[in-house]
Amino acid sequence: MTSPSPSPPEQPTDQYAIENGFVKIDSVHLKLAQPYSAPGQWIGQHEVLMQLLACWITVDDADLPLTPRLVGSPGVGKTQLAIAAAQAHGRPLYIYQCTSDTRPEDLLITPVLSQGGEIAYHASPLVSAMVTGGICLLDEGNRMNEKSWASLAPLFDGRRLVESIVAGVTIHASKNFRSAVTMNQDESTFEIPDYILSRLQPTLGVGFPNKQDEMAILQYHLPFAEPEMLAMTVEFLQRSHQLKLDFSLRDGINLLRFALKRMIQDPDHPIGRDDAWQEALEKCLGEDAVDLEQLAQRRRRTLGGDAVPLGLADLFFDADDPMHPDRDDDEEDDESDF
């Protein structure tokens, strides 16, 4: 007679008992992180906001929410998009800033030494969102190494749990838990393994806003800026977008802030509007930003757009080396005539 198969482990209830910012899981007391509380507004690009909110919908009790990745150039507003989506969803938002030295225990539970000399366990923003049923944004996730991503693999599939080796507990995510990951498109990032990318779907691209939206965003962040300076900044940003340069709204906001501060710094000798804007352009974005067309041409040459194809001999000889097999000898012949 065969023994009956063991029953599956009992799943925890949807909500853990939270009291005074602490939660008890398997006799371990965890101090929860505080949610992000600053206001946020998303202007323009309404479609990508609706796509993000759609990822967090469940159409059936057996359905699971998606964990999308928000991709785009630095400064286009990926984090702001997640903040606005969390507000529209009506759930608390927790933000974890990923870095190249993020460890698995940083993502989950960190032991700290309390004043009494005892070890206290602090939950990360991610675990806090899992416990409270909030939303967690892993900001700049592709700056994180594979070992840290591996600790989150069971969270982003049907298991929806994480295991903390430090605290010795398994934490199940609330049914209300939602998440998203932002990723910058630059060179200072890690290659995320395919088994993680397959869990982070879909990919939502966040691009540069159009002229009207860009003006509205600048007015929202800098309502005290003069219309002329706002217009100059928008024209500069729009031109940089056309030339496929990476200057973003964040750059424009910082540029304008510095220019405005310089203008009111000395009431007796105020700096003119144009001079202050030009100075801010050079100091914030570099001297190359003064001439966008030349900068764009240099970027294209750097990427190989105007590069002259090299032959095998170019790997061993300089272009002006007399021993170069493909060297043009017309100049030598001309010189020999004199």
N, C-alpha and C positions, 0 to 999 in steps of 0.2 A: 504494500500500500504506500503510495507516494504521499509525501507531506505536502500540504497546501503551499502554494507560492506566497512569498511574503507580500504583504500589502504595501503599496507605495507610501513613502513618508508623507506625513500630514503636512499639507501646505499651510503656511501662516495666513492669518486673516489679512484683508486688504490694508488695514491700517494698523500700524504699531501704536502702542500706548505711549504718547509723548507727554511729558510733564516738565515744565520749566526749562525747556530747551534741551532736555535729555530724553533718550530712549533706551530701553533695556531689551537686549537681544541675547538670548541664551546666557543669562546671568552676567552679561557684559554691558556696562553702562557707557553709552556713547553721548558725547556732547555734539549737538548738531550745529552746522554752520548757519549763518544768517542769510536770508535770500537777498537778492539784488533789489533795491527799492527806488532807484532814480527813475524819473519819468522818461518816456521815449516816444517818438512819433515817426512814422514812416511816411515819407512824401514821395509820390510817384511810384512807378513800377508796381502797380497794384496786383498784377498777375502773379508775380513771384511770391508775394505775401499770401495770396489765396492758395498757391501750390504748397507752401510750407504748412499752412493750417490744415490743408487736406491730408497731409502726411500723418497728422496727429488724430485723425478721425478713426473710430472703430465702427464698422458697419454691422457687427454681430458680437455676441458674447465670446465667440471663439476667435474673433479677429484680434490682431495685434497692431499697434501703431508702428509706423515706419520711423526710421532714424535717418533723415536726409543729411547730405553734406552740402553746405553752401560754399560755392567756389567763386573766386573773383580776385581782382588785384587788391593789394592793400589799400585801405582807405575808402572803398566804395560803399561801405555801410552794411557789411554782412552781420556784424554784431548788433547794429541798430535794428536790422530786420528781425532778428531773433527776439530782441527785447519787445518790439512792437507786436510780434506774433504771440508772445507769452501774455502780454496784456490783453490782447483780443481773446485769447483762450481762457483767461480768467484764473490762471494758476500762478503760484509763486515761481520766480525764476532764480536759478542758481547758476553762476558762471564759474567755470574752472579754466584758468589760463594755462595752456599746455606749453611746455618748453622742452628743449633737447635733453635736459637732465631730469625730467619727470620720472619718478620711480613708481612701481605698482602700488606701494603702500601710500604714496602721496595721493594717488587717485582714489584710494579706498579709506583706510583708517590709519591714523598716525598716533603712535604712543608718545606722550609727553610726561615730563616729571612735574607733578603738582607741588604746591607749597608745602604740603605735609610729607613730602618725600615719597609719595606713592605714584604709581603709574596711572595716568588718566588717558582715555582713548577719545580722540577727536575725529568725528566723521568729516570727510571731505564734502565739498559742495555737491559732488555727484551722488554720494551715498545719502546725503541729507535730502536731495530731491527724490531719490528712490523711496525713502522712508515716509516722507511727508506727502508723496503724490504730486510733486512739483515738476518743473521743467528744468532740465540741465543743458546748458550750452557748453560744449567742449570747444573753447576758442583756440583757433590756429592748431587744429589737431594734427596736421601733418608735420609739425615740429617735434612730435613725440616719437620715441623709438618703438621698435616692434615688441620688445619685452613688456612695455607698459600696455600696448594695445592688446597683447595676448591675455592680460588679466581681465579685459572687458569683453572678450569674445562671448562668454555665456550670457552676458547682459543683453547683447544686441541680436540674439536669436530667440527661439521659442522658450528657452529656459528662464530668461529675464532674472538673472541672479548674479551675484558676485561672491567670491570667497576670499575672506581676509585671513592670510596666514598669520599676520601679526597679532590679531585679536582672537583668532581661532573661531570665527563665526561665519555662517553663511547668511547672506542678506538677500531677501527676495524683494523685487520691485513692486510697488503698489500698482494697481490697475490704472491709476491716474498718472503714473509716471510717463513723461515724454522727454525726448532728447533730440538734439541736433548737433552737428559738427561744422565749424567753419574751417576753410582751408584756403591759404593764400597761394597765389600762383607766382612764386618766385623761386630762386635757386637755393635759398637757405632752409630747405625742408628735407624731410626723410621720404623715402619711397614706402608707401603703405602697402603691406602684403595683400594679395588678392583675397585671402580668406576673411580679411577685415573689410575690404572694400565691398565685398558681396553682401555684407551686413549693413552697410551704410548706403542705403538707396532710398530715393533716387538722388541724382545730382541736380541741384538747382543753381543755375548760373546767375550771378548778380553783376550786372554791367554798369557802365557809367550812365548817369541820368541825362535826359535831354536838356536843352537850354532852359526851358520854362521850369522844369523841376529843379534844376541846379540853382536857379535864382531863388525859387521858393525855399529851398533848403538853407541857402546862405542867409536869407531874411529871417528864417526861423531861429538860427543859431546866433545871428548878429543883427538883431532888430535895430540897434543903435548906429549901424554903419550907414554912411551916405550912399544914396542911390548910384552916384557916379562911380564910387569905388566898387560897389557891388557889380555894376555893369562891366567894369574893367576886368574884374576877377573872373566873371562868367565867360567873357570873350576869350580870355587867356586859357581857361580850362577847356572850353569847347574846341579851340584851335589845337590844343595838345591832344585831345581825344582823336581829332581827325588825322593827326600825324602819328597816331598809335604810340604816343608817349604815356608814361605811367603816372602823370600828375593827377591827383585825386582831389575830391572835395575836402578831405582832411588837410591837404596842402593849401588849398584856397582859404580855408578858415584860419589856419595858422598865419598865412601871409597877411590876411586882412587884420587880424588881431594885432600883429606887430606894427603894421602901418598906422593903425589908429592910435596905438600907444605912443608912437613916435611923434604924431601930429600934436598931441596934447601935452607932451612932456615939458615943453618950455613955452608958456603963453607969450613971453616977450619976444621970442624969436621962433615962431611956429614954422614947421616944415611944410612946404606946399604939398597938395594932395598927390600930384604926379610924382614928385621927388620921393615922398614917403612910400608910395606904392612900389616904385622902382627899387628903392633901397630894400624894402621888405622882400621883394622878389629875389634879389641876389642873396640876401642873408638867409632866407628860409629854404630856397630851392637851388641855390648855386648860380654862379655866373653863367653857366651854360644855358640856363632857362631864359636868359634875356633874348636869345635868338633861337626860337623853336625850330625853324627850318634847318639851320645848320646842325642843331642837336639831333634832329631826326635823320639827317644824312649821315652823321657820324655813327649813329646807332645802326643804321642799315649796313654801313661798311663793316662795322664790328661783327655783325651777324653774317657777313659774307655776301651781301647783296651786290657789291661792286668789286668783289675780289677777282684778281686775275688768276686764271687757272694755272696751277703749278705742274711742271713736268718732273720726271724722275731726277733729272740733273739738278733741279732747284733744291733738292734735299741735301746735296753735297757741295754745291758751289754758290757763292754770292752772285747777284745779278751782274756786277761789274768785274767779276773775276775773269782774267784773260783765258783761263783754262776752261771756262764754261762752254760746253759744246754748242749751246744755242745762242751764244752771245753775238750781237750784231756788230760786225767789224767795219761798218761804214765809217764810223767816226775815226777809227785808226787809219783807214785809207786816206781820209781827208787830211788828217794831221801829217801824214807822211809826204804830202805834196808840198809842204812848206819847208 
